[in-house]
Every structure is written in C-alpha cells, then in structure tokens.
C-alpha cells in the first residue's frame, strides 16, 4: 500500500471514523428528524474522508486494509456512541476543534486549503447542531442535564489530544486553537447551565495517542465491522 | 405501603417520559435561490422554532445556498373550511368590473 506522508491522513481518519460512528445511529435516533440530521453529518464527514484519504493514497485501501495500529485518528472520534448525550458531547468537542483547524487551513496555501474551505461550512453546521442540542439537553430536564454533564465529563480526558500538533502541521498555532476552543466550549456549556469538566486534558491521567496509532479497546471492534466485507472478498469491485 | 400494580407503574412511567409525539408539528415554506415567493414544502416535528429551521434545512433544502426558510407552528395556521368553499371562492365571472383586466401592462413591469 502506497501511503504518502501527509496531514491529510490523520484528518481523513478522524472524519472516516466519526462518520462510521454516526452511521451506527441509523434507525436508532430519538426522532426521525434527528435521524436525518445525524446521517447528514455522517455523509459530510465521509465526503471529507474520501477527499483527504485520496490525497494520501487509495481511499478504499486506506480505509479497509490498514490495521488498527496504522490508523491516525483521534481517540475521541472512536469512542462509542453511548446515549444521545454522549454522541452530542463527542460531536461538540470534535466539531468545535475541526472548525477551528479547517478555518486555519483554509486561510493557508497548503494542498489542504481547498478541501478545508469547502468543509468548514459543513463543519460550522455540525458544530451548530451539537451546540443546539447541548443547550436543550443541558437546560432541559434534570435527567437530560445529568446525562449531558456526565457525557461531557466522561469524554473530557480525550480532548487534550486534539491540540497535539499533527504531523506535517506543526506550524499551526496549536496553543491559540486550544484557547479559542476552550473559550467556545465554555461559552456553550455556560449557556446550557452545564459545568466545564475539570481535570487534566494531557499527561498520564489523560488519554490520547491515536495520532501515534494507539487506540482504545472499542476501536478494534469498529474496524472489524467496517472492514469485514472487504477482507472477506479482497480485490472485488463494487 | 402497597406495591403499585403493573398498570399503574406503566401509566406513571408514560407520564414521566415525554414521547416524541409531544413535539409539535411545523409547516415549512421554502423560497429557492431564484424563487420569487415562499412555497409550502411540507411539515415536520420539532421541539421549537430553532430546531424546526434546522430540520427543515436538512429535510427540504439539502442545504442549497441562498434559500430562505419559514417555519410556522401548524397550530397557528387557520385554514378555510371546505364547506364554505362556494361562498369563499366562487368567481364572480358575470361582474367583469371586479377583474382588473382592462389595463395595458407597461413593458417594464415584471411579476404582475
């Protein structure tokens, strides 16, 4: 497999894996309208993944024939869907990050700039969707508030990894992106009557080495399901 | 203290859990990029106007840019009654003075 060393690979993996997780919601969303919204976001992300992975090699080979240790996605995006609040918390953390990163890339002149310029509009919508649901769950009933807070707390330790410099993008203003991210998340959570989680985002206690190919346990099962058909019938066209 | 019977337990559980059907119905009107007026596109359920707009965007516009969406709670729409159709809509064809058809429309006037 020919893989070009490019930041498109880790960013493409983020989009591919989160898209797969959102696809698992098909037929299981709380209401029909939300079903459509989640599928929409999944489709946007899959579209981004296809463009990004194509910059690194053959998109199908990259998606279906790499082993777990070769994937460069963030540990955040491989986390299981959990309840609806977990899915929304994961989306809020990730979309806010992705929007900031793509805004930065769109303003540059790298090979990623055209894709980032197109995707940033999609991602702004994803972030808005997660923002809206965070407000409603956080400021909804006692039950929805508790669940949303629990989801935010549970996923917090995966957020430090978001701002570890991506290979090939070391020049991006990572600390500034982190500050802006924290400001935006804090603003949304305060508006939603929620508390910004405490605890370190980095270090021994925190999680996150997905960019180095170290993943959490649920990721293996995700790959097994995603790659099953391709591995059973190698070389088939469809 | 008595143990609630299954039927009562079920009833209280139903009360405590709002059903998706509690989401009111909204009517959606869309004006396409080159369209002149908003056209009724369909309806959907949403918890409030903001979510109704976002759902309408997903369901009815496929996010085309330059479109305008209106959402209206269905309960706010008052419709004419089919029974009163005749009195409401019967055109007064024998009263030509009711129809402004005797004017030449200048070339510069569009969409009249």
Interface residues (C-beta under 8 A of the other chain):
Chain A: X30 X31 X32 X33 X36 X37 X40 X125 X128 X129 X132 X136
Chain B: X20 X23 X44 X45 X46 X47 X50 X51 X54 X55 X58 X59 X63
